[in-house]
Amino acid sequence: MTANTNRRMVLKDYPTGAPGPEHFEIVEAPAQEPGPGEVLVRAIYLTVDPYMRGRLRPGPSYAEPQQIGAVMGGEVAGEIVASNADGFAVGDFVAAHTGWQTHGVADARDIRKLNPAEAPISTSLGVLGMPGLTAYFGTLDVLTPKAGDTLLVNAASGAVGSVVGQIAKIGGCRVVGIVGSDEKCDFITGELGFDAAINHRTTADMSSAMRETCPDGIDCYFDNVGGPISDAAFDNMAMWARVAICGQIAQYNDTEQAMGPRNLRNFLIKRATLYGLLVFDWRDRYHEGRARLTQWVQEGRIKYREDVVEGLENAPSAFAGLMEGKNFGKQLVRIDADTSR
């Protein structure tokens, strides 16, 4: 056994409204021994993602509710420190759903081996992981953009939105991104190649801003946020528009159900289509998405940015900041030293 002590971040109680550090606590316990077909993983990077907020309530969702007193669920990129599984050796780097803890046991059938020579292991949680795959299938399979189309995406500097926009640019689209600061506007237009950006925090009339930046209407709308931004987008759709609902982060912390959009008549008038998007529906094609995304990253056609917070103890604060849009790029927590570099 390499690790003797495991630090575990567990959920103390379900938050009402915004989650914060007060809803979690660290508990120390002996590290588990891996059983037959299992490995023990030393976490290096931990991902925090908006979908986790939906698990922090006892009600039904597309993911099982997080249990009080249990290790907070989540995926890590880490190193195997003990193995009882064929094909996995001590020192291998893997992505595994071991949760918010320094050391976790995983079934070898549920982990993915990483190649640090191909890309930094942190990318397995972002551009080459669930967020990147969500962008890949949501853009190409759901929105089906054509060259010359106008694509609008919100949370456009984040892990999903930034990849959505760049895939659309590869396909010859005009791309407009909605973000929450002028710095992020400069990043998506200057670094990522978006055609235009809207700062929703300083824009009084979102519908007018969309008409200005999308003068021929919105052919494809990738929605990570919901709320008034989506109301404005629905008012500016082009004929035969396609809309992908990936997330509704603007409403995740609401304590009361917000009034839904009442301008759905636009879908009738424009003959538009609305899709709900969960990446798990493409599980049998993940290899395809990762292969193409990896190629685009290596070619420099897709760029990415990571926002890394240090220390397991700071994971709750990083998660709370993510829900408020404070992150700049894919939000990660570094748990331990990255020996893959």
C-alpha positions as CSV (number, residue, x, y, z in Angstrom):
1,M,0.0,0.0,0.0
2,T,1.4,3.4,-1.0
3,A,-1.1,5.6,0.7
4,N,-2.0,5.2,4.4
5,T,-4.4,8.1,4.8
6,N,-7.2,9.4,2.6
7,R,-8.7,12.8,2.9
8,R,-12.4,12.8,1.9
9,M,-14.6,15.8,1.2
10,V,-18.1,14.7,2.2
11,L,-21.5,16.5,2.0
12,K,-22.8,17.8,5.4
13,D,-26.2,18.9,4.2
14,Y,-28.1,20.0,1.1
15,P,-27.7,23.7,0.4
16,T,-30.7,26.0,0.0
17,G,-29.8,28.5,-2.6
18,A,-26.1,28.8,-3.4
19,P,-23.7,26.0,-2.2
20,G,-20.7,27.0,-0.1
21,P,-17.9,25.6,2.0
22,E,-20.3,25.3,5.0
23,H,-22.1,22.5,3.3
24,F,-19.0,20.3,3.1
25,E,-16.3,18.9,5.5
26,I,-13.1,17.0,5.2
27,V,-12.9,13.6,6.9
28,E,-9.7,11.6,7.2
29,A,-9.8,7.8,7.0
30,P,-7.4,5.0,6.1
31,A,-7.1,4.5,2.3
32,Q,-8.8,1.4,1.0
33,E,-7.1,-1.6,-0.4
34,P,-8.2,-2.3,-4.0
35,G,-10.0,-5.6,-4.4
36,P,-10.0,-8.0,-7.4
37,G,-10.2,-6.1,-10.6
38,E,-9.8,-2.7,-8.8
39,V,-7.1,0.0,-8.6
40,L,-6.3,2.6,-6.0
41,V,-5.9,6.1,-7.6
42,R,-4.0,9.1,-6.2
43,A,-6.0,12.1,-7.4
44,I,-4.0,14.8,-9.1
45,Y,-6.8,16.9,-10.6
46,L,-10.4,17.1,-9.6
47,T,-13.1,18.5,-11.8
48,V,-16.0,20.6,-10.6
49,D,-18.9,21.0,-13.0
50,P,-22.3,22.8,-13.0
51,Y,-24.3,19.5,-13.2
52,M,-23.1,18.7,-9.6
53,R,-25.5,21.4,-8.3
54,G,-28.4,19.3,-9.5
55,R,-27.2,16.4,-7.3
56,L,-27.2,18.5,-4.2
57,R,-30.9,18.1,-3.5
58,P,-32.9,15.0,-2.7
59,G,-35.3,15.4,-5.6
60,P,-35.1,13.5,-8.9
61,S,-32.7,14.5,-11.7
62,Y,-30.8,12.8,-14.5
63,A,-28.1,12.0,-11.9
64,E,-28.6,10.3,-8.5
65,P,-28.8,12.7,-5.5
66,Q,-25.6,13.1,-3.6
67,Q,-25.9,11.3,-0.2
68,I,-25.3,13.2,3.0
69,G,-22.1,12.0,4.7
70,A,-20.8,10.4,1.5
71,V,-17.8,11.5,-0.5
72,M,-18.8,14.1,-3.0
73,G,-19.0,12.5,-6.5
74,G,-16.8,13.6,-9.3
75,E,-14.1,12.6,-11.8
76,V,-10.4,12.9,-11.2
77,A,-7.2,12.6,-13.3
78,G,-4.7,10.7,-11.3
79,E,-2.1,8.0,-10.9
80,I,-2.5,4.4,-10.0
81,V,-0.7,3.6,-6.7
82,A,-1.9,0.1,-6.2
83,S,-3.5,-2.3,-8.7
84,N,-5.2,-5.7,-8.7
85,A,-6.4,-5.3,-12.3
86,D,-4.9,-6.8,-15.4
87,G,-3.8,-4.2,-17.9
88,F,-3.3,-1.5,-15.2
89,A,0.0,-1.0,-13.5
90,V,1.3,1.2,-10.7
91,G,2.4,4.5,-12.3
92,D,-0.3,4.5,-15.0
93,F,-2.2,7.7,-15.3
94,V,-6.0,7.4,-15.5
95,A,-9.3,9.2,-15.4
96,A,-11.6,7.8,-12.8
97,H,-14.9,8.7,-11.0
98,T,-13.4,8.4,-7.5
99,G,-14.9,11.7,-6.1
100,W,-13.6,14.5,-4.0
101,Q,-10.9,12.6,-2.1
102,T,-7.1,12.2,-2.3
103,H,-7.2,8.4,-2.9
104,G,-10.1,6.4,-4.2
105,V,-10.7,2.8,-5.4
106,A,-12.1,2.3,-8.8
107,D,-13.2,-0.7,-10.8
108,A,-10.8,-1.1,-13.7
109,R,-13.8,-1.5,-16.1
110,D,-14.8,2.1,-15.3
111,I,-11.5,3.9,-15.8
112,R,-9.7,5.3,-18.8
113,K,-5.9,5.2,-19.3
114,L,-4.3,8.5,-20.2
115,N,-1.3,9.2,-22.3
116,P,0.6,12.3,-21.1
117,A,2.6,12.4,-24.3
118,E,-0.7,12.9,-26.2
119,A,-2.0,15.7,-24.0
120,P,-1.7,16.9,-20.4
121,I,-3.7,14.6,-18.1
122,S,-5.8,17.6,-16.9
123,T,-7.4,17.8,-20.4
124,S,-9.1,14.5,-19.7
125,L,-11.5,16.4,-17.4
126,G,-12.0,19.3,-19.8
127,V,-11.5,19.7,-23.5
128,L,-10.8,16.0,-24.0
129,G,-13.3,14.9,-21.3
130,M,-17.0,15.2,-20.6
131,P,-17.2,19.0,-21.4
132,G,-15.4,18.6,-24.7
133,L,-17.6,15.6,-25.7
134,T,-20.7,17.5,-24.8
135,A,-19.6,20.3,-27.1
136,Y,-18.6,17.9,-29.8
137,F,-21.9,15.9,-30.0
138,G,-24.1,18.9,-29.1
139,T,-22.7,21.0,-31.9
140,L,-22.2,18.4,-34.7
141,D,-25.1,16.0,-34.0
142,V,-27.7,18.2,-32.4
143,L,-27.2,21.6,-33.9
144,T,-25.8,20.3,-37.3
145,P,-24.4,23.7,-38.3
146,K,-23.7,24.4,-41.9
147,A,-21.0,26.7,-43.3
148,G,-22.4,30.3,-43.2
149,D,-24.7,29.6,-40.3
150,T,-24.7,31.9,-37.3
151,L,-24.1,30.1,-34.0
152,L,-24.7,31.7,-30.6
153,V,-23.3,30.1,-27.4
154,N,-23.5,31.4,-23.8
155,A,-20.9,30.7,-21.1
156,A,-18.7,30.9,-24.1
157,S,-15.3,31.1,-22.3
158,G,-16.1,28.0,-20.2
159,A,-15.2,24.4,-20.7
160,V,-18.2,23.5,-23.0
161,G,-19.0,26.8,-24.6
162,S,-15.4,27.6,-25.7
163,V,-15.2,24.3,-27.5
164,V,-18.7,24.7,-29.1
165,G,-17.6,28.0,-30.7
166,Q,-14.3,26.6,-32.0
167,I,-15.9,23.5,-33.5
168,A,-18.4,25.8,-35.3
169,K,-15.6,28.0,-36.6
170,I,-13.9,24.9,-38.0
171,G,-17.1,24.2,-39.8
172,G,-17.2,27.7,-41.4
173,C,-19.9,29.3,-39.1
174,R,-20.1,32.8,-37.8
175,V,-19.8,32.5,-34.1
176,V,-21.0,34.9,-31.3
177,G,-20.3,34.2,-27.7
178,I,-21.9,35.5,-24.5
179,V,-19.6,35.9,-21.5
180,G,-19.5,37.8,-18.2
181,S,-16.5,40.2,-18.5
182,D,-14.6,42.3,-21.0
183,E,-11.6,40.1,-20.4
184,K,-13.5,37.1,-21.5
185,C,-14.8,38.9,-24.5
186,D,-11.2,39.7,-25.6
187,F,-10.3,36.0,-25.0
188,I,-13.0,34.4,-27.1
189,T,-12.6,36.9,-30.0
190,G,-8.8,37.4,-29.9
191,E,-7.6,33.9,-28.8
192,L,-10.3,31.6,-29.9
193,G,-11.4,33.3,-33.1
194,F,-15.1,34.1,-32.3
195,D,-16.5,36.7,-34.6
196,A,-18.2,38.7,-31.9
197,A,-18.8,38.7,-28.1
198,I,-21.5,40.1,-25.8
199,N,-20.8,40.9,-22.1
200,H,-24.1,40.1,-20.4
201,R,-23.1,41.9,-17.2
202,T,-22.8,45.2,-19.0
203,T,-25.5,44.8,-21.7
204,A,-28.8,46.4,-20.8
205,D,-30.7,45.0,-23.8
206,M,-29.6,41.5,-24.7
207,S,-32.1,41.2,-27.5
208,S,-30.8,44.3,-29.2
209,A,-27.2,43.2,-28.7
210,M,-28.1,39.9,-30.4
211,R,-29.8,41.6,-33.3
212,E,-26.6,43.7,-33.8
213,T,-24.2,40.8,-33.6
214,C,-26.5,38.3,-35.4
215,P,-28.0,40.5,-38.1
216,D,-29.3,37.5,-40.1
217,G,-30.7,35.8,-37.1
218,I,-29.5,32.9,-35.0
219,D,-29.4,29.6,-36.9
220,C,-27.9,27.6,-34.0
221,Y,-28.2,28.4,-30.3
222,F,-26.2,26.4,-27.7
223,D,-27.6,27.1,-24.3
224,N,-25.6,26.5,-21.1
225,V,-27.4,29.2,-19.0
226,G,-31.1,29.7,-19.6
227,G,-33.1,32.6,-18.0
228,P,-33.4,36.0,-19.7
229,I,-30.5,35.3,-22.1
230,S,-32.4,32.5,-23.6
231,D,-35.6,34.6,-23.8
232,A,-33.6,37.1,-25.9
233,A,-32.1,34.4,-28.1
234,F,-35.6,32.9,-28.8
235,D,-36.7,36.3,-30.0
236,N,-33.8,36.4,-32.5
237,M,-33.9,33.0,-34.1
238,A,-33.6,32.6,-37.9
239,M,-36.0,30.3,-39.9
240,W,-35.4,26.6,-39.1
241,A,-33.2,27.4,-36.1
242,R,-31.9,24.6,-33.9
243,V,-31.6,25.1,-30.2
244,A,-29.6,22.7,-27.8
245,I,-30.4,23.0,-24.1
246,C,-27.3,21.8,-22.3
247,G,-27.5,23.5,-19.0
248,Q,-29.6,26.1,-17.1
249,I,-27.0,27.4,-14.7
250,A,-28.8,30.7,-14.2
251,Q,-31.5,28.8,-12.3
252,Y,-29.6,26.0,-10.4
253,N,-29.4,28.0,-7.2
254,D,-33.0,29.3,-7.3
255,T,-35.1,28.5,-4.2
256,E,-38.3,29.0,-6.1
257,Q,-39.2,27.8,-9.6
258,A,-38.6,30.7,-12.0
259,M,-41.2,31.7,-14.7
260,G,-40.3,29.8,-17.9
261,P,-40.1,31.5,-21.3
262,R,-43.4,32.7,-22.6
263,N,-42.1,33.6,-26.1
264,L,-42.2,30.0,-27.4
265,R,-44.4,31.2,-30.2
266,N,-41.1,32.0,-31.9
267,F,-40.5,28.2,-32.3
268,L,-43.8,28.0,-34.2
269,I,-43.2,31.1,-36.4
270,K,-39.6,30.1,-37.2
271,R,-40.3,26.4,-37.4
272,A,-37.4,26.0,-35.0
273,T,-36.4,22.9,-33.1
274,L,-35.5,22.5,-29.4
275,Y,-33.4,19.6,-28.1
276,G,-32.5,18.5,-24.6
277,L,-28.8,17.5,-24.5
278,L,-27.2,14.9,-22.3
279,V,-23.8,13.6,-23.4
280,F,-24.4,10.2,-22.0
281,D,-26.6,9.4,-25.0
282,W,-23.5,9.3,-27.1
283,R,-21.5,7.0,-24.8
284,D,-20.9,4.4,-27.5
285,R,-19.2,7.1,-29.7
286,Y,-16.9,8.7,-27.1
287,H,-13.9,7.2,-28.8
288,E,-14.8,9.1,-32.0
289,G,-15.2,12.4,-30.2
290,R,-12.0,12.1,-28.2
291,A,-10.0,11.2,-31.3
292,R,-11.2,14.2,-33.3
293,L,-10.9,16.6,-30.4
294,T,-7.4,15.3,-29.6
295,Q,-6.4,15.9,-33.2
296,W,-7.8,19.4,-33.3
297,V,-6.0,20.3,-30.0
298,Q,-2.7,18.9,-31.3
299,E,-3.1,20.9,-34.5
300,G,-3.9,24.1,-32.6
301,R,-7.4,24.3,-34.1
302,I,-9.0,24.0,-30.7
303,K,-7.4,26.0,-27.8
304,Y,-8.3,25.6,-24.2
305,R,-7.9,27.4,-20.9
306,E,-7.8,25.9,-17.4
307,D,-8.6,27.7,-14.1
308,V,-6.8,25.7,-11.4
309,V,-7.4,26.1,-7.7
310,E,-4.9,24.4,-5.3
311,G,-5.9,22.0,-2.6
312,L,-8.9,19.7,-1.8
313,E,-10.0,22.0,1.0
314,N,-10.7,24.7,-1.6
315,A,-12.9,22.5,-3.8
316,P,-16.2,23.8,-2.3
317,S,-15.1,27.4,-2.9
318,A,-14.1,26.6,-6.5
319,F,-17.5,24.9,-7.0
320,A,-19.4,27.9,-5.5
321,G,-17.4,30.3,-7.7
322,L,-18.1,28.2,-10.8
323,M,-21.9,28.6,-10.1
324,E,-21.4,32.4,-10.1
325,G,-19.3,32.5,-13.3
326,K,-16.1,33.4,-11.4
327,N,-14.0,30.8,-13.2
328,F,-12.1,31.6,-16.4
329,G,-11.9,28.4,-18.5
330,K,-12.3,24.8,-17.3
331,Q,-12.5,24.8,-13.4
332,L,-10.1,22.3,-11.9
333,V,-8.8,21.6,-8.4
334,R,-5.2,20.3,-8.1
335,I,-5.2,17.8,-5.3
336,D,-1.5,16.6,-5.5
337,A,1.6,17.0,-7.5
338,D,1.4,16.3,-11.3
339,T,4.2,13.9,-11.9
340,S,3.0,13.3,-15.5
341,R,4.8,16.4,-16.8
